[in-house]
Amino acid sequence: MPRARPWAVDLTDPDALAEATASIDRLDVCVHSAGVAGLGSVAESEAAVWRHNLEVNVVAVAELTRRVLPALRAARGHVVFLNSGQGLAARAGWGPYAASKFALRAYADVLRAEEESAGVRVTTLYPGRTDTEMQQAVVAHEGGEYAPEKYLRPESVASAVQAAVTAGPDAHLTEMTLRPRSAR
């Protein structure tokens, strides 16, 4: 059975990131699942909100990937980006977050193009709203009432990640969109 190990590290702290990745010489899978959702309209969102979304959702991801890329190449590994539906279609009130997710989409596309010859596979998963603490905060920001049964379960998202990374060696699942089913 494959082992998975989460990293407890501040991805925006370059020294902590360097220390956390220093001893990794082979990495089969890297799943980027950390993120923030700073929401707001274009007119109301200050630069700090934009910077924080971009720092966590894009820059930290790029730096972590850069640091583990030799280990991923050595293993002919797989990088999975948990993006968002906002990385496919932006909507009003989600400007800073959507911009960061579109940037993440572009980053994944470039990484895929650059690393395919090294055998590194890159998958972007666009899950819909998922029952997490982040989603609870988003719903509160929107002024709605939280109903967990309306959202994807984290286990469903994890199953989609597993499907991508366990696809046969002849397969490269590049993008997946996952949406919650309507409540019945």
N, C-alpha and C positions, 0 to 999 in steps of 0.2 A: 504494500500500500504506500503510495507516495506521501511524503511528509510535507506539511505546509507550516510556515512559521511567520507570524505577524511581527512587524517591527514597530516598536514603540519609540519613535524618534520625531522630533520637530523637523519636518521636511523643509522648513524655511530657514533653518540654522545650518549654514554650510559646514561648520566644524562638527556638529553632531552627525550630520549626514556623512561626512568623510569618515568619521570613526565607525559608524554603523556599517559601512560598506567596505571598509579596508580589507577585511579578511575573506571576502567572497571571491573565489576564483572560478566557480562554476555555478550557474543559476539556470535552472530549467524553465521557471515561470516567474514573471514579475507582474503582479496585478496592482494597478494603480487605482485605489479605491478611496483615497483621502480627498476631501473637497470641502469647499465652503459655498454657501449660497447667499451672497450679499445682493439683495434685490433693491430695485428702485427705478423710478423713471429717469430718463436721460436728463431732464431738467432739474431733478432733485438730487441726483447721485453725485456726491463730491468725489474728488480725485482719490481720496483714501479708500473709498469703497471699490472703485475700479482697480486700484493697485492691489488691494488685498485679494480680490477675486483672481486677478491675473497671477499674483505671486504664488498662491496656493494651488490653483487649478491648472496652471501652465508652467510657470518658471520652476517650481519645486519638482514637478513631474519631469521636466526636461533635464534638470540637474541630477535627479536620482537615476534616470535612465542613462545619462552620460556616464555616470560613475559605475554602473553595473553592466554596461554594454560589453566590455571584454569578457565578462563571465557568461553573459547571454550568448555571445558568439562562440565561446568554447563549448557550450552545451547545445548549440544550435537551438536556443531557447525560444520562448514565446513571451511577448509583452501584451498584456490586456489592459485597455483603458476603459474604465467605467465612465462614460461620458454622460449625456443627458439628452432627452428629447429637445432641449433648448439648444443643443449643438447641431440640430437639423432644421429647426424652425423657431425663430425668436418671436416673442410676443411682447406687447406693451407691458411695462412695469418690471421687466426682467433684464434690462439692458446690460448692467455690469456682469451678471452671471452668464447670460447668453453669449456675450462677446468672449468670455473666457472659454466657454465650451466650444464655440466655433474655432477659436485658436487651438484648442486641444485637438479638435478634429483635423486641422491642417497639420499640426505637429505629428500626429499619428500617420497621416498620409505620407509625409516626407520621410519619417523613420522607416516606414514600410518600403518605400522606394529605395532608400539608401542601404538597407540591411538585408533585403531579400537575397542578394547574392552571397551573403555570409550565412544564410540558412536561418536567420531570425524571423520568426513569424510575428505579425502585429495584428491584433484584433481590437476593434472599437465596438463596445457594446453601448447601445443607447437605450437604457431602461426608462420606462415611464415612471411616474410617481411611485415611490417605494416607501413602505411603512418603516420609517426611521425617525430618529430625533430631529434630523434636519427637516424632514417633511412636516413634522409637527410644527416647527418654527415657521416654515413657509406658509402653512395653512393659517397659523395665528397672524402672520403678517398680512395675509389676504383678508383677514377678518372672518374666516370660515369656521365651521365646526369640524373637528377631526373625527373621522370614522375610519379606523384602520382597515376594515374589510374592503374599502374602496381602492386600496393600493396593493401593489405587488408585495409579496413577502420577500424579505432578504434572501431566504432560501431559494426562491425561484430565480433570483438574479445570480446567486452562486451556482445554480444548476446550469444556467446559460454560459457562465464562465467555464465551467467544467466541460461543457459540450465543445466549446471552442478549443480548449487546450488538449482534449483527448481525441480530437479528429485525427484520422490516420495521417501518417507522415507524408502521404501524397496530397493531403488537403490543406488548404490555407483559408480558413474562414476569416474574411477581412472585416466584415461589419455585420452586426446583428441589431435588430430593433425589437424590443420587448415591451409590451404594453399590458396593463392590467385588464382582465376580463370584466365585462359589465357585471355588476351584482345582480343575482337572479332572485 
